[in-house]
Amino acid sequence: MEVQIIKDKTNPILKRREISLKIKNTITPSRIEVKGKLAALLNSKPELIVIESLDTLYGKQELTGTACIYQTEERLKQVAHEHLVARDAPKVKEGAEEAAAAPAPAAPKAPSAKEAEVKAEPKAEAKPEHKVEAKPKAEAKPEEKKKSEKK
């Protein structure tokens, strides 16, 4: 991933740096990858970077976008849009939080050859066949009976 900074402007009122960038890559990188690359290039913390937009160019393997690097976390919370901050945050799985809090369970032991044979035998049983119930044939309509009697 090749990142090129097009414009780097310091905004003292909002206490942030506003950056326009161009990224050349064969695949579209994730926002987290872009934040990490920007943090490495600009000597900043990834937590203070908010990517405002990333747009692909049709027919090219390029992205253009804008990002803001805030001076402090407090200022980031005051100024930045919450949905942009949440969008750039790394995704945490629900099970990962619980697994980190609880101790890891003991690994299950591998079944012996005899246990594996016993477990395999019930699977070999044949399933019962489905019985199809015969539907009674429709009886002749009463009108047809009357017509046949008149003749």
C-alpha positions in Angstrom: 0.0 0.0 0.0 1.5 3.3 -1.1 0.2 6.4 0.7 0.7 9.8 -0.8 -0.2 12.9 1.3 -1.6 15.6 -1.1 -2.4 18.3 1.5 -1.5 18.7 5.2 -3.2 21.6 6.9 -3.1 22.5 10.6 -6.3 23.8 12.0 -5.5 25.6 15.3 -9.1 26.4 16.1 -10.2 22.8 16.2 -6.7 21.6 17.4 -6.3 19.1 14.6 -4.4 18.4 11.4 -6.5 17.9 8.3 -5.0 15.6 5.7 -5.9 14.8 2.1 -4.4 11.6 0.8 -4.2 9.3 -2.1 -3.6 5.5 -1.8 -2.4 3.2 -4.5 -3.1 -0.5 -3.8 -4.3 -3.5 -5.8 -7.1 -4.1 -3.3 -9.1 -1.7 -1.2 -7.5 -1.5 2.3 -9.6 -1.4 5.4 -9.9 1.8 7.4 -7.9 0.2 10.2 -5.0 -0.5 7.8 -5.1 3.1 6.5 -5.1 4.5 10.1 -2.1 2.3 11.0 -0.2 3.5 7.9 -1.0 7.2 8.5 0.1 6.8 12.2 3.4 5.4 11.1 4.0 8.1 8.4 3.0 11.0 10.6 4.3 9.9 14.0 0.9 9.9 15.7 -1.3 7.5 17.7 -3.9 5.6 15.7 -6.5 6.4 18.4 -6.2 10.1 17.5 -6.8 9.6 13.8 -10.3 9.8 12.3 -10.8 8.9 8.7 -13.6 11.1 7.3 -13.8 9.7 3.8 -12.3 7.1 1.5 -13.5 7.0 -2.1 -12.3 4.7 -4.9 -11.7 6.0 -8.3 -13.6 4.2 -11.1 -11.3 2.2 -13.3 -8.2 2.8 -11.2 -6.5 1.1 -8.3 -6.5 4.3 -6.3 -8.3 5.7 -3.3 -8.7 9.4 -2.3 -9.7 10.4 1.1 -9.5 12.8 4.0 -8.4 12.2 7.6 -8.0 14.3 10.7 -5.4 13.9 13.5 -6.5 15.4 16.8 -4.0 16.7 19.4 -5.8 15.1 22.3 -8.4 12.5 22.9 -10.6 15.0 24.7 -10.7 17.2 21.7 -11.5 14.2 19.5 -14.5 13.4 21.6 -15.7 17.1 21.5 -15.3 17.7 17.8 -15.4 14.4 15.8 -18.6 12.8 14.7 -19.3 9.7 16.9 -20.3 7.5 13.9 -16.9 8.2 12.2 -15.0 7.3 15.4 -17.1 4.1 15.8 -16.6 3.2 12.2 -12.8 3.5 12.5 -12.6 1.5 15.7 -11.4 -2.1 15.5 -14.2 -4.6 15.6 -14.3 -6.7 18.9 -16.1 -10.0 18.9 -18.5 -10.5 21.8 -17.0 -13.9 22.6 -13.5 -12.4 22.7 -14.4 -10.2 25.7 -15.8 -13.1 27.7 -12.9 -15.3 26.8 -10.4 -12.7 28.0 -12.2 -12.4 31.3 -12.7 -16.1 31.9 -9.8 -18.6 32.2 -9.4 -20.9 29.2 -11.0 -24.4 29.6 -8.8 -27.5 29.5 -8.4 -29.0 26.0 -10.5 -32.0 25.4 -8.6 -35.3 25.1 -8.6 -37.1 21.8 -10.9 -40.2 21.6 -9.2 -43.6 21.5 -9.6 -45.9 18.5 -12.2 -48.0 20.2 -14.3 -44.9 21.2 -14.2 -43.7 17.6 -15.5 -47.1 16.3 -18.3 -47.1 18.9 -19.4 -43.6 17.8 -19.2 -44.5 14.1 -21.5 -47.5 14.4 -24.8 -45.7 15.3 -24.4 -43.5 12.3 -24.5 -46.6 10.0 -28.1 -47.5 11.0 -30.7 -47.2 8.2 -33.4 -44.6 8.5 -37.0 -45.7 8.4 -38.7 -45.1 5.1 -41.6 -42.6 4.8 -45.0 -44.2 4.3 -47.2 -42.5 1.8 -50.9 -42.6 2.7 -53.2 -43.2 -0.2 -55.9 -40.5 -0.6 -59.5 -41.7 -1.2 -60.7 -41.2 -4.7 -63.3 -38.5 -5.2 -66.8 -39.8 -5.4 -69.0 -39.0 -8.3 -70.9 -35.8 -8.0 -74.7 -36.1 -7.1 -75.6 -34.2 -10.3 -73.9 -36.8 -12.4 -75.8 -39.6 -10.6 -79.1 -37.9 -11.4 -78.2 -37.4 -15.1 -77.2 -41.1 -15.4 -80.5 -42.2 -13.7 -82.7 -40.1 -16.1 -81.2 -41.8 -19.2 
